Amino acid sequence: MTEVLGSADALAARIPDGAKVALPPDYSFCANALVRALIRRGAKDLHLVGVPAVGYQADVLIGAGCVATVETAAVTLGEFGLAPRFTAAIKAGTIRMLDATCPAIHGGLQAAERGAPFSVMRGLIGSDILARRPDWKVIDNPFADGTDPIVAIPALIPDVTMFHAPKADRLGNVFIGVRRECMMMAHAAKAAFITVEEIVDGDLAHAHETASGTIPGLYVSAIAEVKEGAWPQGIPGGYGPDLAHIGRYVEMARSEEGFAQYLQETVLGAEAAE
Amino acid sequence: MSDHVQLEEILIGSIAGMLDGLGHVAVGASSPVPGAAALLTRARSNGATRVSVLGSENHNFFTDGAKELFDCAGQGRIDAFFLGGAQIDGKANINLVSIGDPDRPKARFPGSFGSAYMYYVVPRVILFRLEHTPRTLVDAVDYISAPGVSEPGVYRPGGPHALITDRCLFSFDKSRARFTLASVHPGHTVEEIAEQTGFDYDLPEGGVPETAAPDAETLALIRGPVAQQLAEIYPSFASRVFGIDKAA
């Protein structure tokens, strides 16, 4: 049974320190209220997996000292440029970086959702990404006539997937529409904690209009209704990003002092609102 | 906006000239000039060329999540794509990761995105870099996000086709793993390119032409429908270059 919890903070309490946490990219469904709740909880040593890239969510968690490892194809704030706390942490050597390329992240998660040991993918050979990933192996394509080296990516199994979706029903079915990386993330992970704009009546997984874009509650550990839970980012098909806020974040996060002030203003003590 | 042809318009026209006739052009995130070139190609093709722009709601076909672009490319359904690099070297290796030791870098960039896949599987990858200096166009990159060429036996139907900068256009010969200076943009010189390029390249026999400016018809398309479509995806670029606001 999917649990229906009362707040983002209640969800954050279920995500343990050291968890491998899959996060969607900025143009998808970012659970920023849950990110803030994790910071309030004092989460430590998280291993973030950006599917396949990640932005504001990762930067805030890194700045707040919640992160030990980042595994992703890119960390970027898009038109706002480099992610300041990520960049500072990499230069200072305070987080471990596992650079990847987008389809390697997808391939690892696809192996996980199939229960297979690995996926194979083209590309990568001759890159420093591959040279610095001893956990990835070059194998011979067993079906080729001649030599055909190909890269094997082991199953990437997150402990937790978290994102913010438009709606769920009381059975725990979560509607994600075309943002199907969230479907893959939920399939691949051991647990999925999802905030939603609204919890609706009915059964989204059996209504024809919504079924094909709905994650069955089978894969969903717990949900919580959090209005505007993606803020300051937007939710595709819903509200847009708060560009003024993100611009101000980028300014403040340039220094540790500015970032600390940002947390004080935006994150700490905000339980009642989320 | 005056009758003066802007650098961006020359780049858009020049890139579109390398895309005409292709079936499907994809554009990654934060690439307004390549995006505009792809939209221009589509406008000139009467819709025969499909365009997928990441981050766009109106100019994007994908319904199967973030992986679909790559799956589509792996099947050979994407004919052209664009990549950049903090550094690009003379063998067309690109670096999107860091300067110096990657574990304690002097500079760190977002990361490789899908380059270590798209560069291998998309037949016509156009490299795009708006800072043409010895700092960016180097003899050897500090980190290879994706190599320009691969060893024999490595699956590599795709790869670099050309490199376009704010100063010039280079073509790339995969068999020799070398660039050739194909044309110099108006206002720039062959000598300046030599001074500002950190890698060796070849010069064509018979001299280096000037990059052609878009003709009046092309310019009207760029400043009209292309600029309007671009405003949905890259509002700040469309406002700065074409004076168009998204709401207009």
Chai-1 contact restraints between the chains, C-beta under 6 A:
chainA,res_idxA,chainB,res_idxB,connection_type,confidence,min_distance_angstrom,max_distance_angstrom,comment,restraint_id
A,Y27,B,G55,contact,1.0,0.0,6.0,A-B,restraint_1
A,P52,B,A66,contact,1.0,0.0,6.0,A-B,restraint_2
A,A73,B,G111,contact,1.0,0.0,6.0,A-B,restraint_3
A,A73,B,F113,contact,1.0,0.0,6.0,A-B,restraint_4
A,A74,B,P110,contact,1.0,0.0,6.0,A-B,restraint_5
A,A74,B,G111,contact,1.0,0.0,6.0,A-B,restraint_6
A,A74,B,F113,contact,1.0,0.0,6.0,A-B,restraint_7
A,V75,B,P110,contact,1.0,0.0,6.0,A-B,restraint_8
A,T76,B,P110,contact,1.0,0.0,6.0,A-B,restraint_9
A,T87,B,R108,contact,1.0,0.0,6.0,A-B,restraint_10
A,I90,B,R108,contact,1.0,0.0,6.0,A-B,restraint_11
A,G93,B,R104,contact,1.0,0.0,6.0,A-B,restraint_12
A,D99,B,G111,contact,1.0,0.0,6.0,A-B,restraint_13
A,T101,B,S112,contact,1.0,0.0,6.0,A-B,restraint_14
A,T101,B,G114,contact,1.0,0.0,6.0,A-B,restraint_15
A,T101,B,A116,contact,1.0,0.0,6.0,A-B,restraint_16
A,T101,B,Y117,contact,1.0,0.0,6.0,A-B,restraint_17
A,C102,B,F70,contact,1.0,0.0,6.0,A-B,restraint_18
A,C102,B,F113,contact,1.0,0.0,6.0,A-B,restraint_19
A,C102,B,G114,contact,1.0,0.0,6.0,A-B,restraint_20
A,P103,B,F70,contact,1.0,0.0,6.0,A-B,restraint_21
A,P103,B,Y117,contact,1.0,0.0,6.0,A-B,restraint_22
A,H106,B,K67,contact,1.0,0.0,6.0,A-B,restraint_23
A,R122,B,Y120,contact,1.0,0.0,6.0,A-B,restraint_24
A,R122,B,V121,contact,1.0,0.0,6.0,A-B,restraint_25
A,R122,B,Y155,contact,1.0,0.0,6.0,A-B,restraint_26
A,G123,B,A116,contact,1.0,0.0,6.0,A-B,restraint_27
A,G123,B,Y117,contact,1.0,0.0,6.0,A-B,restraint_28
A,G123,B,Y120,contact,1.0,0.0,6.0,A-B,restraint_29
A,L124,B,A116,contact,1.0,0.0,6.0,A-B,restraint_30
A,I125,B,V154,contact,1.0,0.0,6.0,A-B,restraint_31
A,G126,B,P147,contact,1.0,0.0,6.0,A-B,restraint_32
A,G126,B,S150,contact,1.0,0.0,6.0,A-B,restraint_33
A,S127,B,A116,contact,1.0,0.0,6.0,A-B,restraint_34
A,S127,B,I144,contact,1.0,0.0,6.0,A-B,restraint_35
A,S127,B,A146,contact,1.0,0.0,6.0,A-B,restraint_36
A,D128,B,Y143,contact,1.0,0.0,6.0,A-B,restraint_37
A,D128,B,I144,contact,1.0,0.0,6.0,A-B,restraint_38
A,I129,B,S112,contact,1.0,0.0,6.0,A-B,restraint_39
A,I129,B,A116,contact,1.0,0.0,6.0,A-B,restraint_40
A,T147,B,G153,contact,1.0,0.0,6.0,A-B,restraint_41
A,V178,B,T63,contact,1.0,0.0,6.0,A-B,restraint_42
A,R180,B,D64,contact,1.0,0.0,6.0,A-B,restraint_43
A,R180,B,G65,contact,1.0,0.0,6.0,A-B,restraint_44
A,E181,B,G65,contact,1.0,0.0,6.0,A-B,restraint_45
A,E181,B,A66,contact,1.0,0.0,6.0,A-B,restraint_46
